[in-house]
Amino acid sequence: MVYYTRILEKSILKSLQPGKVILLVGARRVGKTVLIQKIIDQFPSGCLLLNGEDYDTQLLLEKKSIAHYKTLIGTNSLFVIDEAQKIKNIGQICKLIVDHLDDVKVLLTGSSAFDLQNQFGEPLTGRKITFQLYPLSQAEFSIEENLLETRSRLDEKIMFGHYPEVWQLDNSQSRIVYLKELAEDYLLKDILMYDGIRNAGKLRNLLRLIAFQIGKDVSYQELGKQLGMSKNTVEKYLDLLTKVFVLFKVEGFSRNLRKEISKSSRWYFYDTGIRNVFTANFSAPHMRQDIGELWENYVISERLKKMSYDQNHFNYYFWRTYDQQEIDWIEEQHGHLHAYEMKWGQQWVRPPGAWQKAYSDATFQVIHPENYLDWI
């Protein structure tokens, strides 16, 4: 079994300090539990590790008493709760610990951002640092593989995505079975348990529709018509899918030029393997009609990982005009604009005339299989 060193390990270790709560969030099976075990191994002074999904743990933490928590943690210098979103009033519990146990460092993990954020809210304002763990990034693969291996595995990575366990399996069929089961876990474990979200079939159909609209503007009203649900319900479901780290949204960019479209949005999957589950297509890139959309999703999701792990704060958008000029990806950082077009085959295209005219100081680059590694 290959262990891929996670970039966040050093960042988390550096951030762990008394008086702060470190929150590690991410989708199920991206490797949070393995990562925290690696961190625990670096605390010879002792660690108390609890699992928030365990009923006894929930009962153990129910008594909100400083004396109780002092006795519980004892001489351990690190206190870790895996799947912390399952613990009722976890924010208040952590506040008591970091405010009154001077030498204890606290690390929590969770796969459900909306649960954790709702529970933290005010109790931990100014006391928490949040890190998001993604499926493996290419930078993490590159620690274990050479350039020749990276290039030879590109097709597989686009097809099967970057979930760590996918890369412990040695054949395509096993990977497909794993990804299908993982997609069901997303729906059943992280969304369908919530009040009012009971229609698994419509959730799957919504994800299928989104999977076929990568790189295209999404109309909530049109999706609602196709699914037999209201526009508001579509928006609610999509919002939940972002909060369990299945999808992310990209808004349109505009500086209020009359022909720019700014009120629409596009959606991408954090992982192309999960996207391919919902299109039911695991064919190799050279056999696919949707390789342009798949490539766009792949490199954009990898770019997000890189910028997040580098703690590089930026705004991102797509750009389109009413006369169908468009650019896949716009980054805004430190007052500068950088435009990128994703192309699987072409290595050079001219930037749209309207963009050049309106934003003459912006840079423009095509991201293709020969140069993508420098970008991600």
N, C-alpha and C positions, 0 to 999 in steps of 0.2 A: 504494500500500500504506500502510495506517494503522499507525503504531507507537503502542501504548498504553503510556504511562509507568507503570512498575511501582512500587508503593509501597515495596517492599523495597530499591529502589536506594539511597535515602538511608541506610537502616538498615545495609546492608552496607558502604557506603563509610565510615560512621562507626565501624563495628566492626573494619574492617581495620587491623591493627596488628602489628608484629613480636612474635613470641612466641605468637601465636594462629593457629589454623586456622579459617577460616570455611567452614562446610559448608552448601551450598545444595542442598536435596533437593526432590523433587517428581516427579509422574508424567511420563512421556514427553510431549513436545510442549506443555508448559505455558508454555514460553518461557525456559527456563534459559539456553540458549546465546545467545539474543538479549540477555538481561539482562547476562550476563557481558561481552559485547562492548561494551555501553554503559558498563560499569564500567571496562573496559580503556581505552576512549577517554579516560578521565579520568586516565590515568597516563602523562603525557608522558615521565616518566623511564624508561619501558620496562617491557615485560611479556613473560614467556615463557609461551606458551599451548601446552599439550599435550593430545592427545585420548587418553583411557585405552582407547578401543576399538581404537586403532592398535597393531599388533603391535610396530612399531619403538619406540614409546613404552614399551611394557611391558618390552622388552629394555633400553632406555636407563636405566630406573629400577631395574633389577634389582640393580645393584651398589650395595650399601648402604655408601657411603663419604662422609664429610663433604667430603673433598677433591674427590671426583667431583661432588657436588652443587654445590659452590662454583664449579667450572669450568663446569658445565652452566648454572647460572642467571646467572653472570657479573655484569654491572652492573645487571641488571634489578631493579627494586624490587618487582615483583609477579610471583608464580608461580601459574599457574592450570592446573588439570587438569580438563577436562570429562569426564564419565562416569568418575569416579575409582574407582567400585566394581570396575572391570575390572583395576585394578592390584593385584597380589599384595602383601600386607604394606604396604598404603598407610599404615596407622597408624604403623608403625615408621619408614617413610620420612619422613613429615611430622614426626615427633618429632625426628629428626636435624636436619632443616632448621630448624625453629623454635627448637631449643635452641642451635644453633651458627652460624646465619647471621643476625646481629643485625639487619640492615636489611631483611630480606625479609618481605613480607606474602604469606600463602598463602590461596588460595581454591579450593575443590573443589566440583564439582557431581556429583550422582548421582541416578539415577531408581529406585534399588533400596535402600530404607532398611535392610532386614535384612542385606544384604551389607555396606554401609558401617558400620553399627553393630557388626556382628560383627568386622570388621577393625580398627576404631578401638579399641573396648574400653579396656583399661588404658593403652596407649601414650599416648593423648591426653587422659587424665583431667585436667580443669582447664585444658586448652589449646585447647579447641574451642568455637565458638559455632555453633549450628545454626539455620538459617532454612528454613522450608518455603514453597515457591512453589506457589500454587494456579492453576487456570485463572483467567482475568481476574475480578476482583471488580467489583461495581457501582461501588464507589468509583473504580476505575481507568477504567471506562467514563465516569464522570461528568466526568473531566478533559477528555474529547474531545466529549461530547454535552451538549446542554441538556436541561432538564426535559421539554420537549415530546417530544424524541427519545427520552428514557428511557421515558416512558409509552407511546409508540407502538411501541417495540421489545420491550416486556415479553413479549408472546406468543411472539415469535421466540426470546427468551432462554430461556424455559421449555422450548420445543420442542427447540432445538439446543444449549443449554448455552453455556459461556463459553470454550471453547478458542480461543486467539488466531487460529489459522488458519481456524477456522470463519467468523470475521468478516472474512476477506479474500475469501471466496467470495460470489457475488452471487445464487445461486439455491438453492432448497431441495434439489433433487436432488444438486447438488454437495456440499452440506453433509452429506446423509445418507450418500453414498458415502464421504466423508472420515471420518465418525464410525465407520462400520462397519469401515473399515481400521484405525482407531486402536484400536478395541476388540480386534481380532485381535492387534495389536502388544502390548497389555497381556498377553494370554494367552501368546502364543508367545515373546516376547522376555524378559519379566520373571518368568515363573513356570515355563513348561514346560522351561526350560533346567536347572532344578534337579533333582537326583537324587531320584527317587521321585515326581515330579510329571509324569506323562506323558499323562494322560487329558484332552485338550482338550475332548472332548464333554461330559464330566461337569462340568468347570469352567463351560462355557457354560450348561449346564442349571442349575447352582447359581446363577449370576448371574441367570438368567431367573426362577427362583423367588424370589430376593431382590427383584428388581425389582417383582414383583407383591405383595410383602408390606411395602411402605413404610408406616410408621406402625402396623405390627402387631407383636405379640410373635413372635419367631422361635424355633421348637423345633428344635434340632439333631437330635434323634432323629427327628422327623417328616421333616425334610429328608433325612436318611439313608435312610429307608424309600423315599421317592420317587425317590431317585437310585441306590439299590442300593449304598450304601456305609455304613461305620460312622459313628456319631456323632462319634468322635474324628477321623476323616478329614474330615468336614464342618468341624469346628472348625479343623483344620489348614489347610484350603483358605481358609476365611474369614480366618484370621489372616494368611496370605500376601497375600490381596487387600487387607487394610488396609496391609500393608507396601510394597505397590507403589502405594498411594494411589488405589485404585479405590473402596473402601468405607470407611466408618467406623461404629463401633459406639456405641450409646447404651444405658447401663444403667438399670435401674429405680431410682427414688428411694424411700427408706424411712427413717423414724426409729423403726422397729420397732413401728409400730402393727399390731395383729393382722391387719387386713384389707388391708394394703398388700402389693403384689407387688413384690419386690425382686430376685428371682433370675433374671428373664428379661431379654432384650435385644432391641433393635431395630436395624436396619441401614439405612444410607442411602448413596447414591452421592455422591461428591464433585462430580459433574457430571450434570445432568439429561439432557444430550444423550446421554451414554453409557448412562444408565438407559433412555432411549427406544430405543436400539439393541436392548436385550434384551427389551423388550416389543413390538418391531417396530411401534411406533406413534408417528408424527410428526404426528399430527393437531393442528389448532389447539385451544387450550384450550376454547373454547365447544362443541366437538364431542366432548369426551372425558368418559367416565364416571369416569375416574381423576384428574380435575383436582384434587380435594382432596388426594390423596396426592402428586401431582406438585408442587403448590404447597408443601406441607409440606416436601418434600425440597429444593425450590429455595431457600426462604427460610432454612431451617436451615443448608444448606451455605454460603450467603452470610454468615450470622451468624458461622459458624466462621472464615471468611476475615477478617472485620472484627476479631474479637476477637484473632486470631493476629497480624495486621499491627499492631494497636494495642498489642501485647504486654500484653494484658489477660488475666491469668491467672484462670481460673474453673473450677468443676466443672459439668458438665451431665448431665442425666438426662431421662427421661420419668417420669410418675407414673400408676399405675393401681391400682385396688382389685379385690378379688375380686367385688364387686357391680357391676363395669363402669363405675365413675366413673374418668375419666382426664383428663390434661393432656399436651399434646404435648411441651412443652419446659420444663424447670426449670433455672434457673441459680442457683448458690450462690457467693456472692462476699462476702468480708469479713464472714462470719457472717449475711448476709442472703439471703433466698430471693426469687426473681422467677419467676413462672409465666407462660407464654405459650401461647395456643391459636392455631393457624393456620387461617384460614378464607378460602376463595376468594370466597364470596358474602356471608356474614353479616359484619356489622361489630360486632355486640355479642352476647355470650353471657354467661350467669351462671357464675361459677366453681363447680365442684362443691362440694356442701355439706360432704362429708367433708374436703375440702381446707381450706375456710374455717374449719371447726371446729378442725382440727388445727394449722393454720399461719395464724393470724389476722393475724400481722404481715407476711405475704408480700404482695407486689404481684401483680396479675393484669392481663394485657393481651391483647387479640385482635390478631393481625397479619394484615392484609388488604391488597388491592392499593391502597387509598387511603392507607395509613400505613406501608407496609413500608420505604420508603426511609429513614425516620428510624431504623429498627432495624438496617439492614444497611449 
